[in-house]
Amino acid sequence: MAWADSLGPLQKAREKAIKEVVEDYSLGIKLKEAEGTVIDVVPGSPADVAGVAPDMKLVAVNGRRYSSDVLRAAIAASKQNGKVELLCENKEFYRTYALSYREGSRHPVLVRDNGVRDFVSEILAPHTR
């Protein structure tokens, strides 16, 4: 599997349809897009290690009010500064979580391996009699 630095068209369409921000291969979190509520945290991910948990609400990213664009800009900038800071609300408490992360945006993409037999093309090829 290879990694892409940006969302592919299918992933963009999926996120738009389900109204979620999926950054589980970078920070390890999945959020409700509009309100920034944490839906899930990947065990062992930078978000998990920092202490971010489901049902928290992401209020700000690196000192800027949360939006999916602000979050993705912070992830991209992590290659230079090596961190992403998330201000989260948990009931009536606020806390800043410093995530140690420097890999930028990561999204899986499939890449053909020319050394392996292409079963998919064989299956999809028209059948002749």
C-alpha positions in Angstrom: 0.0 0.0 0.0 1.2 3.5 -0.8 0.3 6.8 0.9 -1.1 9.9 -0.7 -0.7 13.5 0.7 -4.3 14.5 0.0 -7.7 12.9 -0.2 -8.7 11.1 -3.4 -12.0 11.9 -5.1 -13.7 8.8 -3.7 -12.7 9.6 -0.2 -13.8 13.3 -0.6 -17.2 12.1 -1.8 -17.5 9.6 1.0 -16.6 12.2 3.7 -19.1 14.7 2.2 -21.9 12.0 2.1 -21.4 10.9 5.7 -20.5 14.4 7.0 -17.4 13.2 8.8 -13.7 14.1 8.8 -11.6 10.9 8.7 -8.0 11.3 9.7 -7.4 7.9 11.1 -4.2 7.3 9.1 -2.6 10.5 10.3 -3.7 11.7 13.7 -5.9 8.7 14.4 -9.2 10.4 14.8 -12.6 10.5 13.1 -14.8 13.6 13.7 -18.3 14.8 12.9 -17.5 17.4 10.4 -19.7 20.3 11.5 -19.4 20.3 15.2 -16.0 18.5 15.6 -17.2 15.8 18.0 -14.7 13.0 18.2 -16.4 9.8 16.9 -13.5 7.4 17.2 -9.8 7.3 18.2 -7.4 4.7 16.8 -5.6 2.9 19.6 -1.8 3.7 19.6 -2.3 6.7 17.3 -0.9 10.2 18.1 -4.4 11.3 19.3 -4.7 8.3 21.6 -1.3 8.7 23.0 -2.0 12.3 23.8 -5.3 11.4 25.6 -8.0 12.4 23.1 -11.1 10.3 23.5 -14.5 9.8 21.8 -17.3 12.2 22.6 -14.9 15.1 23.2 -15.5 18.2 21.1 -12.6 19.7 19.1 -12.8 23.4 19.6 -9.6 24.7 18.1 -6.5 23.4 16.2 -3.1 25.1 16.7 -4.9 28.1 18.3 -7.5 28.5 15.4 -11.2 27.8 15.6 -11.9 24.2 14.4 -13.0 23.5 10.9 -12.1 20.6 8.7 -9.9 22.9 6.6 -8.0 24.2 9.6 -7.4 20.7 10.9 -6.1 19.5 7.5 -3.9 22.6 7.2 -2.4 21.8 10.7 -1.8 18.2 9.7 0.0 19.4 6.5 2.1 21.9 8.5 3.1 19.1 10.9 5.9 18.1 8.5 7.7 21.4 9.4 6.7 22.0 13.1 6.3 18.4 14.3 3.2 18.9 16.3 -0.5 19.5 16.2 -2.3 21.0 19.2 -6.0 20.2 19.8 -8.1 22.2 22.2 -10.9 19.9 23.2 -14.0 20.3 25.3 -15.0 17.4 27.6 -18.3 18.2 29.3 -17.5 21.5 31.1 -13.7 21.1 31.0 -11.3 22.4 28.3 -7.8 21.0 27.7 -5.1 21.3 25.1 -3.7 18.1 23.8 -0.2 18.3 22.1 0.1 15.6 19.5 3.6 14.7 18.5 3.2 14.2 14.8 5.4 15.1 11.8 4.2 13.0 8.8 1.7 15.3 7.2 -1.4 14.1 5.6 -1.6 10.3 5.1 -4.3 8.5 3.1 -4.0 5.0 1.8 -4.0 4.4 -2.0 -3.9 1.2 -4.0 -0.9 0.9 -6.3 -0.5 -1.9 -8.9 2.3 -4.3 -8.3 3.5 -5.2 -11.8 5.2 -8.3 -10.4 1.9 -9.9 -9.4 -0.8 -11.4 -11.6 -3.7 -9.0 -12.2 -6.7 -11.0 -11.2 -9.1 -8.0 -11.2 -8.5 -7.2 -14.9 -9.0 -10.8 -15.7 -12.3 -11.0 -13.9 -13.5 -7.7 -15.5 -12.4 -8.6 -19.0 -15.2 -9.5 -21.5 -15.7 -13.2 -21.8 -15.5 -14.7 -25.3 -16.9 -18.0 -26.5 
